[in-house]
Amino acid sequence: MKAAIKNAKLMKVNQIWKKHKPQGLGFSDTDVIIIELKSTDGKLFTQCFYCRLKADGSLGHSITKTSEKRQKELQNFIKKYICQDENYNIKNDINTWKGKEVNVEKINGGFIIKI
């Protein structure tokens, strides 16, 4: 199934959770990319990618294995649907994601982006 990106925004994790991060997010997960999508059958859903961005807006490396796995997932998403450049500047170019079409998969009554 296909879905179109309706909105994409970048936020700091501490803007969302003021006191404590949810369990599973490491100290190196400092940023969150929130993507709002609309599937071809009209359903709206949101997917978040937790990551660590460098000062130049490109993806940094994480210290923990789980954080690094999340980084790789985001890198694969960007390479597949957005841009092939490894030093892609997410901070400056996230607004260009609107309108891009992605493949989605229905799992447990919800949708996720197929990477």
N, C-alpha and C positions, 0 to 999 in steps of 0.2 A: 504494500500500500504506500502511497505517496502522501507527503504533507509539505506545506509551505511554511517557511519561517515568517511569522507575523511581527515579531519583535525580538530583539536580542540586546541585553544590557550586561554591563560589567559592574560588579559591586565588590567591596571589600567584605570579607567574612565577618569582621567585627561590626559592620553596619547592620548586619542581619541578626547576629547573636551578640548581644552587648556583654554578657557575663561569661558564659561558657559555650564553647563549640560543642556540637553533638559528638557523641562517642564515635570514634572511627576517623574523625578528621584530625590530621596531625598538625603540629605547630607550623609546618612548612606550607600548609594549605592556607593561603592568605587571601585568595580571590575566588569569586564565584561568577560564572557566566550563566545567566538565566535566559533560556530560549523559550519563547512562546510560539507554538505551532498550531496549524489548523490542517486536519487531515482532509483527504478528498471527500469523505462522507460528512464533513462539516463539524467534526468533533474538535474541541479545543483542548490542548494539554500543554504542560510545561515540563522541560527537562533542564536540569542543572548540571554543570560541570565544575567541579572544585579543582583549583589549580594554584600555581604560584607563577606570577608574571615578573619578569625582570623590569628594570626601570625603563628600558627602551620599548616595552610593550610586547616583547616576544616571550615565549614560554621558558621558564627556568627549570632547573633540575631540583627534584625533591630529595630529601634525605631518607625518608622511610620508604619501604617497598610498596606499601599500599598507596601512598601518595604518588609515587613514581608510576604505579599502574594507572592511576587516574589521569596523570599527565599524558601517558601514552595513548589512552583512550581519547582524550581531547585532541592530541596531535593527529591521530588517525581520522577523527571526524573532520578536522580542518583540511587534511590532505585529500580526503575523499569528496567533500562537498564544497569547500571554500577556495582553497589555494594550495598549490604544490610547494610554495616557498617555505623552507624550514625556519627561516627567521621572520616569519609573518608577524606583523605588528597588530596584535589583537586590539590594543587600546585605541589606536587610530582608525582601524578599519571595521570594527564590529557593526557599525551602522550599515555597512554594505551587505550584511548578511540577510537583511529583509528581502523577502521575495524568493530566496533560494529554495529549491525543491530538494527534499531529502526522502529517503526510504524509511518507513517506520514499520514496526512489528507490534502486533497486539499480544500482550502478555498479562495474564491475571486481570483482565478487564480494563487494563490501561494500555498506553502506548509508550514505546521507547524508540529512539533513533537507532536504526540498524547500521552498525559500523563494520 
